[in-house]
Amino acid sequence: MTLQQEIEVALSAAFEKVVGEKVSTPVVASADLRFGDYQSNAAMAQAKQRRTNPRALAQQVVDAIELGGIATTDIAGPGFINFKVTPEAFAKRARRQLDDPRLGVPSLGDGRRIVVDFSAPNVAKPMHVGHIRSTILGDSLARIAEFLGFEVIRDNHIGDWGTQFGMILHGWKTRLNHEALETDPIVELVRVYREVNAATKDDPATLDVCKAELVKLQAGDEENLAIWQQCIDLSKLGLQRIYDRLDVKFDYWLGESFYNERLPGLVDEFLEKELARVSDGAVCIFSSGELQDEQDPFRIHKEDGWQDNPAIIRKADGGFLYATTDLATVEYRIDEWKADEVWYVVGTPQQLHFRQLFDACARWGKDGEFHHIAFGSILGEDRKLMKTRSGDNVQLVDVLEEAVDRSAKVIAEKNPNLTEEEIREIAEVVGIGAVKFAELSQNRLTDYVFSWDRMLALQGDTAPYLQYSDVRIRSIFRKLDGDFQPAELQLGEDAEIHLARMLIRYGEVLPTILDDHRPNLLANYLLELARSFHSFFEACPVLKAEEDIRSSRLTLCALTSKVLRHGLGLLGIQCPDRM
Ligand SMILES: NC(=[NH2+])NCCC[C@H](N)C(=O)O
């Protein structure tokens, strides 16, 4: 149990004694330490229901509560109950946390199975900033859910079966540079795609050729299928290189093409079950009629009022769509994988698609908890959508390269004694960490401004700041003569108590991330922890302290490093030994 839970249990028991029944008694960490470490407004809520005086009720509860010495109480304002945790209780818990492999974090998952659908770039199209966000957010959420005891399946639903293949096939046959393909397949495929795409704009005949190539592919033409397969294999290799560098893993890569065979039967099933009907030759899912227009994803407001906004699952020409594939994907995840939840980490522009998908799945009887974990855009420093100088979308590889180059410069300046190779190695961890943290410390729904200087700053809300904090702690241990033995904690100074308080909050903060899928709560917690550490380190000498105090402070240092590294690990960020 976390300290917060322990206090809640004691409070609940006290209320039961006083009011004679079990009632809800939420306890939260106080935002302002003048009101203690934890706080509850349960007395006010209960007094309102019972039409009694809230302060008097709070007093009765406080008289009855048995906290076993972990905290003292007082009553504030209209009837808040404040809890001030004793330094001894903090000390005991922080000491225990150091030896606990779970670092005081409860396990909540109970074997619940979650499919996390993230990254999902489109083959032969560049991986752009939207995919960066999805990759980094999805990876971190998967790590957090897994650590919290959920069974996580990471699935990369790549776009490997789209209309783009008409153009790629035509380009492959007419303008492929085989040497370039060997060196960097993704770049070459994207070049070919772009060129053909541009050519179709000026020349309708080229577009017709591309369409014909696509039709042949869909009809199972051997040559085209073989080229398509090569494109997929090459793209996967290229993508895998990026994922390795990012330390991102997938259990499956079931792309869109995996579901092709299922699509005709699925549309028939929807027609038979009257979940869809034919309209103008196309098969469409319409509103169930059960929702208010405002809430109904199958209704849309236009000038002349509310109109139908169906999801097409088979076009009049027989072609299937993104929505059809996603229905088949849900079926597979729920029926084959027995998933309890599916999380889609995909940008805000696809919101309507997912609302329609979830509503259709509910009517179809695919029972699961579905979440669209949406995110905003990344803006350049001019506050417009981030583009390269030539006006293209910025590619992930280029972002990583530049982050690492810039970090290398900073590290070389600070550490003139390191070799080129050592600098590269550290810069890789720092640069990539900086990019990830810049993403993860934001509220995912806001558009965030991408700023190199800000994300790489050693003093700021950045990964390098956190990594540097850890490096500083580890250098203390390097200066130590002899082994370090963890000791009982003696928390005398305010800065020590505050640091211990932050450390034990780890187990309380992590579970809250899943309430709304917000890794930024962890990022912000780690920043606060590092700041508490620096205040402690300024106020309290460690190596120069008297023996007992010295071991106690070293123990606090060791625990801080452990929690920092673990928390960064859940964000997918590593720590260098030096920097
Ligand atoms: N099941 C899904 N729809 N996952 C997301 C796929 C994202 C899509 N490939 C895109 O780049 O926009």
Ligand as a Chemical Component Dictionary entry (heavy atoms), coordinates in Angstrom:
data_LIG
# 
_chem_comp.id                   LIG 
_chem_comp.type                 NON-POLYMER 
_chem_comp.pdbx_formal_charge   1 
_chem_comp.three_letter_code    LIG 
# 
loop_
_chem_comp_atom.comp_id 
_chem_comp_atom.atom_id 
_chem_comp_atom.alt_atom_id 
_chem_comp_atom.type_symbol 
_chem_comp_atom.charge 
_chem_comp_atom.model_Cartn_x 
_chem_comp_atom.model_Cartn_y 
_chem_comp_atom.model_Cartn_z 
_chem_comp_atom.pdbx_ordinal 
LIG N1 N1 N 0 -5.292 1.068 -36.426 1  
LIG C1 C1 C 0 -4.893 2.232 -36.876 2  
LIG N2 N2 N 1 -5.702 2.958 -37.628 3  
LIG N3 N3 N 0 -3.705 2.684 -36.509 4  
LIG C2 C2 C 0 -3.096 3.905 -36.958 5  
LIG C3 C3 C 0 -2.613 3.875 -38.367 6  
LIG C4 C4 C 0 -1.999 5.182 -38.776 7  
LIG C5 C5 C 0 -1.872 5.381 -40.272 8  
LIG N4 N4 N 0 -1.004 4.419 -40.875 9  
LIG C6 C6 C 0 -1.352 6.795 -40.525 10 
LIG O1 O1 O 0 -0.188 6.981 -40.772 11 
LIG O2 O2 O 0 -2.129 7.724 -40.455 12 
# 
loop_
_chem_comp_bond.comp_id 
_chem_comp_bond.atom_id_1 
_chem_comp_bond.atom_id_2 
_chem_comp_bond.value_order 
_chem_comp_bond.pdbx_ordinal 
LIG N1 C1 SING 1  
LIG C1 N2 DOUB 2  
LIG C1 N3 SING 3  
LIG N3 C2 SING 4  
LIG C2 C3 SING 5  
LIG C3 C4 SING 6  
LIG C4 C5 SING 7  
LIG C5 N4 SING 8  
LIG C5 C6 SING 9  
LIG C6 O1 DOUB 10 
LIG C6 O2 SING 11 
# 
